[in-house]
């Protein structure tokens, strides 16, 4: 017998797999929508092809021979695997590694809580996630998708905008009862200011506070004082601990405001002129896996974008 199986033999093996599962040519015929005689004939032809018996044909039932039992196990596993793969292909399931890079604050506060939804939708995509500061070059190409905060200018790369960043002061509730109480921007002069020195690419240590107060036309407050941190999350933790007043990013502060760990003492919210976006190389979205995660990120961003009416002032 030839070492390879032709199309006819594969068809006979399919009939055999169904017959072995039911141990009945009649029930196999019903499942395959053919006659019982056709099933019996194809099993006989397969046995002749293989050179050994697959069934013992008893008066009222079928039994698998030892050879038939061994073959049935292999064939059944094979057809289940084929069926599963066909189902996966039809449903658009994708698999493989996807390298996702993100600025640390956005990764920790916005993306991480949403990753279980991505996992549920694409369980066979293996994310390799790295947190990298925005001021590190994206030109090395060591990623499939990168989430970054900047002005949207990435020479040689493509970008899909996600969300404009909006900032406003936050503090622990106790500061509202301080001496003096924190009710107006000019009251900031009596409190330590907390600074994120990595606010955006190229920003200086006090950029967020200067931008905010200038945008709301606040009376002069010396912002070049207080405590500095090199992570947004550390700045927020310092604010929660009551160390002073920090500038929050609307995209990253939702939970702290909902739980009351932080409050916004002033109503004005200001656009920074910076935005979060998905950065990728030319042609990257031709990969169905990369396109799927890209589109999922866009969908999540649309769901989480706040009402634009909350923003009192526009970007610089």
C-alpha positions as MATLAB code, in Angstrom:
seq = 'XXXXXXXXXXXXXXXXXXXXXXXXXXXXXXXXXXXXXXXXXXXXXXXXXXXXXXXXXXXXXXXXXXXXXXXXXXXXXXXXXXXXXXXXXXXXXXXXXXXXXXXXXXXXXXXXXXXXXXXXXXXXXXXXXXXXXXXXXXXXXXXXXXXXXXXXXXXXXXXXXXXXXXXXXXXXXXXXXXXXXXXXXXXXXXXXXXXXXXXXXXXXXXXXXXXXXXXXXXXXXXXXXXXXXXXXXXXXXXXXXXXXXXXXXXXXXXXXXXXXXXXXXXXXXXXXXXXXXXXXXXXXXXXXXXXXXXXXXXXXXXXXXXXXXXXXXXXX';
ca = [
       0.000    0.000    0.000;
       1.235    3.491   -0.756;
       2.699    5.401    2.195;
       0.404    8.316    1.467;
      -3.370    8.381    1.801;
      -5.374    9.512   -1.186;
      -8.598   11.509   -1.071;
     -10.724    8.369   -1.220;
      -8.960    6.868    1.780;
      -9.491   10.080    3.756;
     -13.205    9.863    2.940;
     -13.311    6.251    4.144;
     -11.527    7.242    7.363;
     -14.204    9.862    8.020;
     -16.891    7.195    7.663;
     -14.875    4.896    9.923;
     -14.534    7.591   12.623;
     -18.299    8.138   12.738;
     -19.040    4.398   12.690;
     -16.534    3.746   15.480;
     -18.116    6.452   17.604;
     -21.618    5.013   17.211;
     -20.643    1.346   16.846;
     -23.489    1.237   14.359;
     -23.494    1.547   10.581;
     -27.139    2.629   10.713;
     -26.524    5.551   13.079;
     -23.396    6.503   11.172;
     -25.433    6.581    7.971;
     -27.981    8.898    9.610;
     -25.259   11.315   10.694;
     -23.560   11.246    7.295;
     -26.846   11.442    5.345;
     -26.118    8.304    3.295;
     -27.539    4.795    3.267;
     -26.485    2.060    5.671;
     -25.322    0.002    2.725;
     -23.048    2.802    1.573;
     -21.437    2.982    5.008;
     -20.927   -0.764    5.148;
     -19.433   -0.816    1.665;
     -16.986    2.022    2.417;
     -15.819    0.349    5.634;
     -15.226   -2.880    3.677;
     -13.225   -0.976    1.062;
     -11.150    0.688    3.793;
     -10.423   -2.677    5.417;
      -9.277   -4.025    2.078;
      -7.130   -0.957    1.579;
      -5.508   -1.271    5.017;
      -5.158   -5.040    4.998;
      -6.860   -5.751    8.330;
     -10.323   -5.843    9.856;
     -11.647   -2.846   11.779;
     -14.949   -4.254   13.088;
     -16.295   -7.563   14.268;
     -19.736   -7.804   12.728;
     -21.823   -9.546   15.368;
     -25.541  -10.444   14.894;
     -26.895   -7.417   16.765;
     -23.940   -5.068   17.157;
     -20.506   -3.993   16.012;
     -17.292   -4.322   17.964;
     -13.962   -2.745   17.160;
     -11.049   -5.063   16.638;
      -7.821   -4.264   18.469;
      -6.542   -2.633   15.274;
      -9.818   -0.782   14.848;
      -9.694    0.526   18.424;
      -6.164    1.861   17.975;
      -6.994    3.471   14.659;
     -10.232    4.952   16.016;
      -8.344    6.757   18.770;
      -5.919    8.335   16.330;
      -8.546    9.223   13.727;
     -10.951   10.685   16.288;
      -8.224   12.912   17.765;
      -7.214   14.023   14.292;
     -10.749   14.930   13.220;
     -11.406   16.775   16.486;
      -8.235   18.805   15.938;
      -9.231   19.570   12.358;
     -12.733   20.550   13.435;
     -11.417   22.839   16.151;
      -8.996   24.513   13.769;
     -11.726   25.039   11.167;
     -13.933   26.583   13.848;
     -11.090   28.868   14.932;
     -10.422   29.933   11.366;
     -14.091   30.632   10.687;
     -14.401   32.730   13.846;
     -11.334   34.750   12.955;
      -9.266   33.542   15.904;
      -5.662   34.658   15.680;
      -2.624   33.493   17.553;
       0.990   34.418   18.089;
       3.104   36.956   19.931;
       2.388   40.676   19.784;
       4.918   43.140   21.220;
       3.123   46.049   22.891;
       5.036   49.006   24.292;
       3.509   51.770   26.439;
       4.462   54.727   28.581;
       4.349   53.363   32.170;
       1.563   55.541   33.567;
      -0.834   54.782   30.719;
      -0.015   51.092   30.919;
      -0.588   50.879   34.671;
      -3.683   53.040   35.026;
      -5.557   52.775   31.722;
      -4.487   49.657   29.870;
      -3.938   47.084   32.627;
      -7.545   47.155   33.933;
      -8.740   46.575   30.350;
      -6.376   43.769   29.375;
      -8.720   40.996   30.628;
     -11.194   42.109   27.942;
      -8.484   41.832   25.305;
      -7.547   38.402   26.614;
     -11.164   37.266   26.464;
     -11.570   38.431   22.881;
      -8.234   37.123   21.561;
      -7.151   34.353   23.948;
      -4.511   33.022   21.556;
      -2.647   36.299   21.116;
       0.297   36.363   23.530;
       1.113   39.916   24.556;
       4.702   40.797   25.363;
       4.225   44.112   27.181;
       6.999   46.552   28.032;
       6.788   49.862   29.904;
       9.083   52.504   28.473;
       9.299   56.228   29.092;
       7.941   58.503   26.403;
      11.316   60.180   25.968;
      12.924   56.972   24.700;
      13.204   56.647   20.948;
      10.600   54.659   19.060;
      12.891   54.352   16.076;
      14.415   51.047   17.152;
      11.253   49.287   15.937;
      11.334   46.816   18.817;
       7.533   46.666   19.013;
       4.451   45.908   16.956;
       2.346   48.632   18.586;
       3.412   51.419   20.939;
       1.180   53.586   23.123;
       2.706   57.010   23.555;
       1.910   60.528   24.749;
       3.173   63.333   22.553;
       2.091   65.994   20.081;
       1.321   63.396   17.413;
       4.485   64.010   15.373;
       6.418   60.782   14.691;
       8.647   61.087   11.610;
       8.841   57.817    9.705;
       6.099   56.175   11.772;
       2.310   55.956   11.596;
      -0.003   57.052   14.410;
      -3.652   56.526   15.265;
      -4.821   59.177   17.793;
      -6.661   57.801   20.811;
      -7.378   60.537   23.354;
      -6.369   64.130   23.993;
      -4.939   64.566   27.459;
      -6.667   66.884   29.909;
      -5.169   68.014   33.216;
      -6.448   69.530   36.455;
      -5.322   69.774   40.103;
      -6.200   67.064   42.624;
      -5.568   66.645   46.316;
      -6.566   64.572   49.311;
      -9.948   65.610   50.788;
      -8.282   66.832   53.985;
      -6.610   69.729   52.183;
     -10.014   71.288   51.589;
     -10.111   71.884   55.339;
      -6.583   73.275   55.571;
      -5.460   76.675   56.732;
      -6.481   78.364   54.586;
      -8.950   75.962   52.921;
      -8.090   75.168   49.314;
     -10.935   76.829   47.425;
      -9.288   79.084   44.815;
      -6.157   78.808   42.648;
      -4.477   81.581   44.651;
      -4.757   79.341   47.741;
      -2.151   77.079   46.107;
       0.494   79.456   47.447;
      -0.035   77.911   50.898;
       0.406   74.279   49.839;
       3.268   72.169   48.486;
       2.953   71.391   44.788;
       3.653   67.922   43.421;
       5.260   67.591   39.990;
       5.578   64.811   37.433;
       8.876   65.540   35.675;
       8.002   63.118   32.853;
       4.709   64.794   31.950;
       5.370   64.539   28.208;
       8.344   64.292   25.911;
      10.621   67.294   26.333;
       8.685   68.828   29.235;
      10.522   70.510   32.095;
       9.926   69.735   35.771;
       7.157   72.310   36.296;
       5.532   72.249   32.854;
       2.130   70.880   33.871;
       1.500   73.401   36.637;
       2.691   76.326   34.516;
       0.512   75.262   31.607;
      -2.571   74.773   33.766;
      -2.391   78.081   35.630;
      -1.651   80.021   32.460;
      -4.621   78.416   30.680;
      -7.097   79.388   33.421;
      -5.584   82.891   33.731;
      -4.942   82.324   37.434;
      -3.212   84.948   39.568;
       0.520   84.473   39.778;
       1.490   81.448   41.851;
       5.079   80.349   42.183;
       5.006   76.775   40.905;
       8.762   76.159   40.959;
       8.663   74.600   44.393;
       7.437   71.459   46.075;
       8.242   67.812   45.365;
       9.125   66.174   42.043;
       8.609   62.575   40.932;
       9.563   60.762   37.737;
       6.319   58.805   37.450;
       2.754   60.081   37.286;
       1.631   57.251   39.551;
       4.106   58.278   42.250;
       2.820   61.849   42.074;
      -0.734   60.616   42.589;
       0.311   58.456   45.541;
       1.949   61.485   47.129;
      -1.272   63.464   46.649;
      -3.337   60.661   48.198;
      -0.979   60.718   51.188;
      -1.758   64.420   51.668;
       1.694   65.697   50.742;
       0.358   68.464   48.522;
      -1.554   69.273   45.348;
      -0.774   67.432   42.124;
      -1.736   67.781   38.490;
      -3.821   64.797   37.385;
      -4.373   63.480   33.895;
      -8.031   62.867   33.239;
      -7.293   59.651   31.362;
      -5.469   58.137   34.347;
      -7.325   59.375   37.423;
     -10.834   57.882   37.138;
     -10.721   55.393   40.024;
      -9.171   57.770   42.534;
     -11.933   60.311   41.921;
     -14.684   57.696   42.081;
     -13.470   56.304   45.391;
     -12.887   59.737   46.901;
      -9.196   59.123   47.509;
      -8.603   62.340   45.576;
     -10.812   65.307   44.775;
     -10.579   68.124   42.259;
     -10.657   71.418   44.198;
     -11.216   73.582   41.106;
     -13.705   73.122   38.273;
     -11.461   74.099   35.361;
      -9.929   71.337   33.234;
      -7.368   72.125   30.570;
      -6.186   70.397   27.409;
      -2.417   70.042   27.194;
      -2.127   69.867   23.419;
      -0.715   66.346   23.829;
      -2.484   63.153   22.979;
      -2.212   59.440   23.498;
      -1.831   57.510   20.302;
      -0.939   54.126   18.831;
       2.373   54.255   17.008;
       3.457   51.610   14.479;
       5.623   51.143   11.425;
       4.411   51.412    7.832;
       2.554   48.222    6.883;
       2.260   46.886   10.439;
      -1.541   46.809   10.270;
      -1.399   44.421    7.315;
      -0.848   41.736    9.952;
      -4.346   40.622   11.022;
      -3.151   40.064   14.591;
      -1.717   43.576   14.887;
      -4.786   45.087   13.227;
      -7.094   43.282   15.656;
      -5.332   44.623   18.759;
      -5.044   48.091   17.199;
      -8.794   48.200   16.522;
      -9.558   46.916   20.015;
      -7.487   49.758   21.528;
      -9.367   52.298   19.398;
     -12.683   50.823   20.538;
     -11.670   50.963   24.210;
     -10.513   54.561   23.860;
     -13.853   55.594   22.370;
     -15.688   53.949   25.240;
     -13.606   55.743   27.856;
     -13.366   59.220   26.327;
     -15.016   61.736   28.697;
     -17.653   64.209   27.739;
     -15.892   67.099   26.015;
     -18.134   69.541   27.866;
     -16.114   68.831   31.016;
     -13.154   70.700   29.525;
     -13.276   74.372   30.417;
     -10.236   75.582   28.495;
      -8.471   74.585   25.334;
      -4.900   73.702   24.516;
      -2.078   76.164   24.238;
];
